[in-house]
């Protein structure tokens, strides 16, 4: 049961990191389009 909770926490962290990375790249491309 403890391992299941740990795996769930790891997957949540990975998902949030991936989501943050995607939003950062979207913001970068958006600001790049604004500058040019």
Buried (B, 14 or more C-beta within 10 A) or exposed (E): EEEEEEEEEEEEEEEEEEEEEEEEEEEEEEEEEEEE
